[in-house]
Amino acid sequence: MKMKKKILYLFSDTGGGHRSAASAIIKAVDARANQEMIDVFAEGSGFLNIFAKLYAPVIKYSPQMWGMLYYLLDDEKKLEQLEKISRPFILSTLAKIIKTKKPDAIVSVHPLVNHLTVQAIKDSGLKIPFIVVITDPVTLHRAWITPNVDCCVVATEDAKKLAISYGMPEKKIKVIGMPIHPKFAKGPSDKEKRRKKDGLDPKTFTILMMGGGEGAGGMDEIINKIDRSGISAQMIIITGRNKKLEEKLNAEAGKMKRKMKVYGFTDKVDELMSESDLIITKAGPGTIAEALAMNLPIILTSWLPGQEEGNVKFVEDAKVGFVAREPEKVVEIIKRLQNPAELNAVLRNVKKTRKPNAAIDIADCILKYL
Ligand code: UDP
């Protein structure tokens, strides 16, 4: 019997996006290869993992600071300096991983390790194909760009243009889409049955609200505004890893004028999207791509400066949703989307924009390198 080939995925547990992207591709490749995920920072050094761990509190309490850091590092010279600092930690980790695991291909879904991975593969003397899957769908950070990878997968034509302008050879770029878990590929199903099972009214307009893996984006103020608005709707809230918010909202749920179901970090985002009529979220690339796959109009209430600004433009340009920073505006847009004519106009655009099969297509692309 032929031995199965091995694919390693490099990621970091910041937010939910990198892990979700790697898991989505792994699921799509499925039994066609042996696969393993490596959290490069956690594996590498306590020192670098401190920075990875800072992502959650920084985006929750000071997104502006994240924006400053993002723009500061969006510069070739600064990135070189950062690489010099991290080189001793990451390069030796990568060398050890390659030596012990002997992968047949390496896939990175993280911007900060790609130059060093190319170096580590070269140092190993092995011929290992290296594929980078960029998980910023529009405005990608320069850090992603490593010209001497074998293939660079992007989500949109805009991302391709930007990658080329940053020095990525055009022939290495494949425009496929955001890798979302194949469970989203089927689209929504059994809306009313699912609502009933989860203790909601089967026929009531349902609003889903989430703030990425960390439950960021100031959800409680918007929830209160919606509750007091007189809109006829029930709510599903996903607080992700934000335990404090989960507890607070659970305590408030009983006092609300409408049904509200609160979930902490859940692996049934697809099912909860299936139950919903629209989503209110921060502009996380994973959440946006998943919402589109599940035919949900999107209301964006927050985004990380720099990193997620392009996603806002993407949603607005494709007319698949709206931007509403103030709770009053959120309420106004929900009312508009409760009008079937307005809702259907947005849904037509959603159908044109969604790429539910992206992870499956990315998996096929990776397998060609084995
Ligand atoms: N997610 C999840 N369970 C949760 C909250 C979030 O599986 O309770 C997933 C979500 O479906 C998406 C990812 O986490 O795939 C969030 O990624 P995104 O790019 O939207 O934002 P990030 O968390 O990386 O800032």
Residues whose N, C-alpha, C, O or C-beta is under 5 A from the ligand:
A	BS01	UDP	T14 G15 G16 G17 H18 S20 G212 G213 E214 I238 G240 G264 F265 T266 D267 V269 G284 P285 G286 T287
